[in-house]
Amino acid sequence: MNDSSSIAVVAISRRGSEMANRLATGLRQEVDLYLERRLADTPGSEAIAFDLPVRPLIAGLFTSHRYLVLFMPVGAAVRLLAPYLESKAADPAVVCVDDAGRFAVSLLSGHKGGADDLAQNVARVLEATPVVTSASHVLNTLAVDMLGSKYGWRIESDSGVVTRVSAAVVNGEPVALLQDAGEEDWMEDSPLPDNVQVCQSMAEFNSPWWSAGLLITDRIYDETALDARPIVTYRPRTFAVGVGCRRNVSPQELDGLLRRTFDGYGLAIGSIRCLATIDLKRDEEAISMLAQWLDVPVQYYDGDALNARPGPSGPSAAQERLGVVGVSEPAALAASGNDDLIVRKVKSSSATLAVARMVDAA
């Protein structure tokens, strides 16, 4: 797992080490500088020395860092990296710089992993030429696998479908786009190419004229409502889920209530942005585990914040026990910034749940 957000910079030649030191001071991100031992004694350098051969170092950095800059020929880098390649979703971004400092080459995990942007930043510092070959970049078209990434949108389609739809976009085939949820200003950063057309209805989206589709939604559509074309489904983070529960409720009960509710209302679990509850539940294991399973944060609110929101639907046990008008409904409203719920309080034997749509993604 590539956990470190710092950039690992590796140089094995004297000329490369000079540029690596220059890069380390010029980049705006934290840099871990690795120099061959004979070159690491430069005055003022905070480099980490390593002994040749460089392969063991590269093997370790490949799994520990998200970004690598290698001052070496592209061919040498390819041979070093080849045994460790997995997929563009898992591999780190890798940029190569030649010994003359003329080119910064985006070698691996280009736009998805960030190597394209990194190559341009490296080139800026070294006054080199960035070399980027990603099709969406060179053709100035839509990057299907990056759409909505800055907002945290999730792609629910498998990589094969993403590849097929990306090919349709790049090759100029007619592609339909339908959005019924989530942030809409993404088009300011990613103008649509002429072959991608915005649809106003599912009927238009399902026209047989389209070769592929881009569907941005927080709802679950019956698969029979979609035709057989390859369709990439994006899940914008639009839902705040308010949660209330008795002490020591089981995580399975909470998870079951959530899934039954979302299935019943046709809502996508992948579009949950956060859970929300009263601050007295900070140590409630079931809520923490559910958040971990969903990979979302938990927002905690004190009694005053909950009492400032509209009251619950029906009687609330929280009024007597906790001194608040309710937990799940006001917590969902507080987290979303909205005044309306899309799912009013539902119950299991030991838990309650309510859902509101985020006001910034409505």
C-alpha positions as CSV (number, residue, x, y, z in Angstrom):
1,M,0.0,0.0,0.0
2,N,1.4,3.4,-1.0
3,D,0.7,5.3,2.2
4,S,3.3,8.1,2.1
5,S,2.1,11.4,0.5
6,S,5.7,12.6,0.1
7,I,7.6,12.3,-3.2
8,A,10.5,9.8,-3.3
9,V,13.3,11.3,-5.4
10,V,16.1,8.9,-6.4
11,A,19.3,9.7,-8.2
12,I,22.3,7.5,-9.0
13,S,24.6,9.9,-10.9
14,R,26.3,13.1,-10.0
15,R,24.4,15.2,-12.5
16,G,21.2,13.5,-11.4
17,S,22.0,14.2,-7.7
18,E,22.5,17.9,-8.5
19,M,19.1,18.1,-10.1
20,A,17.5,16.0,-7.4
21,N,18.7,18.4,-4.7
22,R,17.4,21.3,-6.8
23,L,14.0,19.5,-7.2
24,A,13.8,18.8,-3.5
25,T,14.0,22.4,-2.6
26,G,11.7,23.6,-5.5
27,L,8.7,21.3,-5.1
28,R,5.9,22.4,-2.9
29,Q,5.4,18.9,-1.5
30,E,7.4,17.1,1.0
31,V,10.3,15.2,-0.6
32,D,12.2,12.1,0.5
33,L,15.6,12.4,-1.3
34,Y,17.6,9.2,-1.9
35,L,21.1,9.5,-3.3
36,E,23.7,6.8,-4.1
37,R,26.1,6.8,-1.1
38,R,29.0,8.5,-2.8
39,L,26.8,11.4,-3.8
40,A,24.9,11.8,-0.5
41,D,27.6,13.9,1.3
42,T,26.7,17.1,-0.5
43,P,26.9,20.0,2.1
44,G,23.5,21.0,3.3
45,S,21.8,18.0,1.7
46,E,19.3,16.0,3.8
47,A,19.6,13.0,1.5
48,I,19.2,9.4,2.6
49,A,22.2,7.4,1.3
50,F,21.8,4.0,-0.3
51,D,24.1,1.4,-1.8
52,L,24.0,0.1,-5.3
53,P,22.3,-1.8,-6.8
54,V,19.3,0.4,-6.7
55,R,16.7,-2.4,-7.3
56,P,16.0,-3.1,-3.6
57,L,15.4,0.5,-2.9
58,I,13.0,0.9,-5.8
59,A,11.1,-2.2,-4.7
60,G,10.6,-0.7,-1.2
61,L,9.6,2.8,-2.5
62,F,7.2,1.3,-5.0
63,T,5.0,0.1,-2.2
64,S,5.7,2.8,0.4
65,H,5.2,6.0,-1.7
66,R,2.5,7.3,-4.0
67,Y,4.9,9.4,-6.0
68,L,8.4,8.6,-7.4
69,V,10.8,10.7,-9.4
70,L,13.7,8.7,-10.9
71,F,16.7,10.4,-12.3
72,M,17.6,7.7,-14.8
73,P,16.9,6.6,-18.4
74,V,13.3,5.4,-19.1
75,G,14.5,2.0,-20.2
76,A,16.4,1.4,-16.9
77,A,13.3,2.5,-15.0
78,V,11.0,0.2,-16.9
79,R,13.3,-2.8,-16.2
80,L,13.4,-1.9,-12.5
81,L,9.7,-1.4,-12.1
82,A,8.4,-4.2,-14.3
83,P,8.3,-6.9,-11.5
84,Y,6.2,-4.8,-9.2
85,L,3.5,-3.5,-11.6
86,E,-0.1,-4.3,-10.5
87,S,-2.7,-1.9,-11.9
88,K,-3.2,1.8,-12.5
89,A,-5.4,1.9,-9.4
90,A,-2.6,0.5,-7.2
91,D,0.7,1.6,-8.7
92,P,2.4,4.8,-7.7
93,A,2.9,7.7,-10.0
94,V,6.4,7.5,-11.6
95,V,8.2,10.3,-13.4
96,C,11.6,9.9,-15.1
97,V,14.2,12.7,-15.7
98,D,17.1,12.2,-18.0
99,D,20.7,13.1,-17.0
100,A,20.7,16.3,-19.0
101,G,17.5,17.5,-17.3
102,R,15.8,18.1,-20.6
103,F,12.7,16.0,-20.2
104,A,10.4,15.0,-17.3
105,V,8.5,11.9,-18.5
106,S,5.2,10.8,-17.0
107,L,6.0,7.0,-17.0
108,L,3.4,5.3,-14.8
109,S,-0.1,6.1,-13.4
110,G,-0.5,9.2,-15.5
111,H,-3.7,11.1,-14.9
112,K,-5.3,8.7,-12.3
113,G,-2.2,8.3,-10.2
114,G,-1.0,11.9,-10.7
115,A,2.2,11.3,-12.8
116,D,1.0,13.7,-15.5
117,D,0.7,16.6,-13.0
118,L,3.9,15.6,-11.3
119,A,5.8,15.6,-14.5
120,Q,4.6,19.1,-15.2
121,N,5.6,20.3,-11.7
122,V,9.1,18.6,-12.0
123,A,9.5,20.2,-15.4
124,R,8.6,23.6,-14.0
125,V,11.3,23.4,-11.2
126,L,14.0,22.0,-13.5
127,E,13.0,24.2,-16.5
128,A,12.6,20.9,-18.5
129,T,10.0,19.8,-21.0
130,P,7.2,17.7,-19.6
131,V,6.4,14.5,-21.6
132,V,2.8,13.4,-21.1
133,T,1.2,10.8,-23.4
134,S,-2.1,10.1,-21.7
135,A,-4.7,10.2,-24.5
136,S,-7.2,12.4,-22.7
137,H,-4.3,14.9,-22.0
138,V,-2.8,15.1,-25.4
139,L,-6.3,15.2,-27.1
140,N,-7.6,17.7,-24.5
141,T,-10.6,15.5,-23.9
142,L,-12.5,14.1,-20.9
143,A,-10.7,11.7,-18.6
144,V,-13.4,9.2,-17.7
145,D,-11.5,7.7,-14.8
146,M,-10.9,11.1,-13.2
147,L,-14.4,12.7,-13.6
148,G,-15.5,14.1,-10.2
149,S,-12.4,12.9,-8.4
150,K,-11.8,16.2,-6.8
151,Y,-15.2,16.0,-5.1
152,G,-14.6,12.4,-3.9
153,W,-17.0,10.8,-6.4
154,R,-16.8,7.0,-6.5
155,I,-16.8,4.9,-9.7
156,E,-19.0,1.9,-9.3
157,S,-18.2,0.3,-12.6
158,D,-15.4,-2.2,-13.1
159,S,-12.1,-1.3,-14.8
160,G,-13.1,-3.1,-18.0
161,V,-16.1,-0.9,-18.5
162,V,-14.1,2.2,-17.7
163,T,-11.6,1.3,-20.3
164,R,-14.3,0.7,-23.0
165,V,-16.1,4.0,-22.2
166,S,-12.7,5.9,-22.2
167,A,-12.0,4.4,-25.6
168,A,-15.4,5.6,-26.9
169,V,-14.7,9.1,-25.6
170,V,-11.2,9.3,-27.1
171,N,-12.2,7.8,-30.4
172,G,-15.0,10.3,-30.9
173,E,-17.9,7.9,-30.7
174,P,-21.2,9.3,-29.5
175,V,-21.4,9.1,-25.7
176,A,-24.4,10.0,-23.5
177,L,-24.1,11.8,-20.2
178,L,-26.9,12.0,-17.6
179,Q,-26.5,13.7,-14.2
180,D,-29.2,13.8,-11.6
181,A,-27.1,14.4,-8.5
182,G,-23.9,15.9,-7.3
183,E,-21.8,18.9,-8.0
184,E,-22.3,20.3,-11.5
185,D,-19.4,22.7,-11.7
186,W,-17.0,19.9,-12.7
187,M,-17.6,20.9,-16.3
188,E,-15.7,24.1,-15.7
189,D,-12.5,22.0,-15.2
190,S,-13.4,19.3,-17.8
191,P,-15.2,20.8,-20.8
192,L,-17.1,18.2,-22.7
193,P,-15.8,17.2,-26.1
194,D,-18.2,17.4,-29.0
195,N,-19.0,13.7,-29.0
196,V,-20.2,13.7,-25.4
197,Q,-23.7,15.0,-25.1
198,V,-25.7,15.9,-22.0
199,C,-29.1,14.1,-21.8
200,Q,-32.2,15.5,-20.0
201,S,-34.0,12.2,-19.3
202,M,-33.4,8.5,-18.9
203,A,-35.3,7.9,-22.1
204,E,-32.8,10.1,-24.0
205,F,-29.9,8.5,-22.2
206,N,-31.1,5.1,-23.3
207,S,-31.4,5.9,-27.0
208,P,-29.7,3.2,-29.1
209,W,-27.8,5.9,-31.0
210,W,-25.1,6.2,-28.2
211,S,-22.1,4.0,-28.1
212,A,-21.5,4.4,-24.4
213,G,-22.7,6.3,-21.3
214,L,-21.7,8.3,-18.3
215,L,-24.2,8.2,-15.5
216,I,-23.8,10.5,-12.5
217,T,-26.4,9.6,-9.9
218,D,-27.0,8.8,-6.2
219,R,-29.9,6.5,-7.0
220,I,-30.1,2.9,-7.9
221,Y,-31.6,2.3,-11.3
222,D,-33.1,-1.1,-12.3
223,E,-30.6,-2.7,-14.7
224,T,-33.5,-3.4,-17.0
225,A,-33.9,0.3,-17.4
226,L,-30.4,0.6,-18.9
227,D,-29.5,-0.8,-22.2
228,A,-26.5,-3.1,-23.0
229,R,-24.0,-0.3,-23.8
230,P,-21.0,0.1,-21.5
231,I,-21.9,2.7,-18.9
232,V,-19.7,4.1,-16.2
233,T,-21.7,5.0,-13.1
234,Y,-20.4,7.7,-10.7
235,R,-21.5,8.1,-7.1
236,P,-21.3,11.7,-5.9
237,R,-21.1,12.0,-2.2
238,T,-24.5,13.5,-1.6
239,F,-26.0,11.8,1.6
240,A,-25.6,12.6,5.3
241,V,-26.9,9.7,7.4
242,G,-28.1,10.5,10.9
243,V,-27.7,7.6,13.3
244,G,-29.1,7.1,16.8
245,C,-28.8,3.9,18.8
246,R,-29.0,2.2,22.2
247,R,-25.7,1.6,24.0
248,N,-23.8,-1.4,22.7
249,V,-26.0,-2.0,19.6
250,S,-24.4,-4.6,17.3
251,P,-22.7,-3.2,14.2
252,Q,-24.6,-5.8,12.2
253,E,-27.9,-4.4,13.3
254,L,-26.8,-0.9,12.3
255,D,-25.5,-2.1,9.0
256,G,-28.6,-4.1,8.2
257,L,-30.9,-1.1,9.0
258,L,-28.8,1.1,6.7
259,R,-28.8,-1.4,3.8
260,R,-32.5,-2.2,4.0
261,T,-33.3,1.5,4.1
262,F,-31.2,2.4,1.1
263,D,-32.4,-0.5,-0.9
264,G,-36.0,0.3,0.0
265,Y,-35.6,4.0,-1.1
266,G,-33.5,3.2,-4.1
267,L,-30.5,5.1,-2.8
268,A,-26.8,4.3,-3.5
269,I,-24.8,3.5,-0.5
270,G,-21.7,4.6,-2.4
271,S,-23.1,8.2,-2.3
272,I,-22.9,8.5,1.5
273,R,-20.6,11.3,2.5
274,C,-20.7,11.0,6.2
275,L,-22.5,9.6,9.3
276,A,-23.8,12.0,11.9
277,T,-24.8,11.5,15.6
278,I,-24.7,13.1,19.0
279,D,-21.3,13.7,20.6
280,L,-22.3,11.3,23.5
281,K,-21.8,8.5,21.0
282,R,-18.2,9.1,20.3
283,D,-17.3,5.8,21.9
284,E,-20.1,3.8,20.3
285,E,-18.2,0.9,18.6
286,A,-21.1,0.1,16.2
287,I,-21.1,3.6,14.7
288,S,-17.3,3.7,14.3
289,M,-17.3,0.3,12.7
290,L,-20.1,1.2,10.3
291,A,-18.2,4.3,9.3
292,Q,-15.1,2.2,8.7
293,W,-17.0,-0.3,6.6
294,L,-18.4,2.6,4.5
295,D,-15.1,4.5,4.4
296,V,-16.7,7.7,5.6
297,P,-16.2,10.1,8.5
298,V,-18.5,10.5,11.5
299,Q,-19.7,14.1,12.4
300,Y,-20.6,14.6,16.0
301,Y,-22.9,17.3,17.3
302,D,-23.7,18.5,20.8
303,G,-27.2,18.8,22.2
304,D,-27.5,22.5,21.4
305,A,-26.7,21.9,17.7
306,L,-29.3,19.1,17.5
307,N,-32.0,21.1,19.3
308,A,-31.5,23.9,16.8
309,R,-32.7,21.7,14.0
310,P,-36.4,20.8,13.2
311,G,-37.9,18.2,15.6
312,P,-38.2,14.5,14.8
313,S,-41.0,12.6,13.1
314,G,-43.0,11.2,16.0
315,P,-42.0,10.6,19.6
316,S,-38.3,10.6,20.5
317,A,-36.8,8.5,23.4
318,A,-33.8,10.9,23.1
319,Q,-35.8,13.7,24.6
320,E,-36.0,11.9,28.0
321,R,-32.7,10.1,28.0
322,L,-30.4,12.7,26.3
323,G,-32.3,16.0,26.6
324,V,-32.4,16.5,22.8
325,V,-35.4,16.6,20.4
326,G,-33.9,13.6,18.6
327,V,-30.7,12.2,17.2
328,S,-30.9,10.7,13.8
329,E,-33.1,13.3,12.0
330,P,-31.5,16.5,13.5
331,A,-28.0,15.0,13.1
332,A,-28.7,14.3,9.4
333,L,-30.0,17.8,8.9
334,A,-27.0,19.4,10.8
335,A,-24.5,17.4,8.8
336,S,-26.1,18.1,5.4
337,G,-26.9,21.8,6.0
338,N,-30.3,21.1,4.6
339,D,-33.7,21.8,6.1
340,D,-35.5,18.7,4.6
341,L,-35.0,15.0,4.9
342,I,-35.3,12.6,2.0
343,V,-35.7,9.6,4.4
344,R,-37.4,10.3,7.7
345,K,-36.6,8.3,10.8
346,V,-36.7,4.6,10.4
347,K,-36.1,2.1,13.2
348,S,-34.8,-1.3,14.1
349,S,-35.1,-2.7,17.6
350,S,-32.1,-0.7,18.9
351,A,-31.3,1.9,16.3
352,T,-32.7,4.8,14.2
353,L,-31.6,6.3,11.0
354,A,-32.5,9.3,8.8
355,V,-31.1,10.6,5.5
356,A,-30.6,14.1,4.2
357,R,-29.0,15.3,0.9
358,M,-25.9,17.6,1.3
359,V,-26.9,21.1,0.5
360,D,-23.7,21.7,-1.6
361,A,-24.5,18.7,-3.8
362,A,-28.3,19.0,-4.1
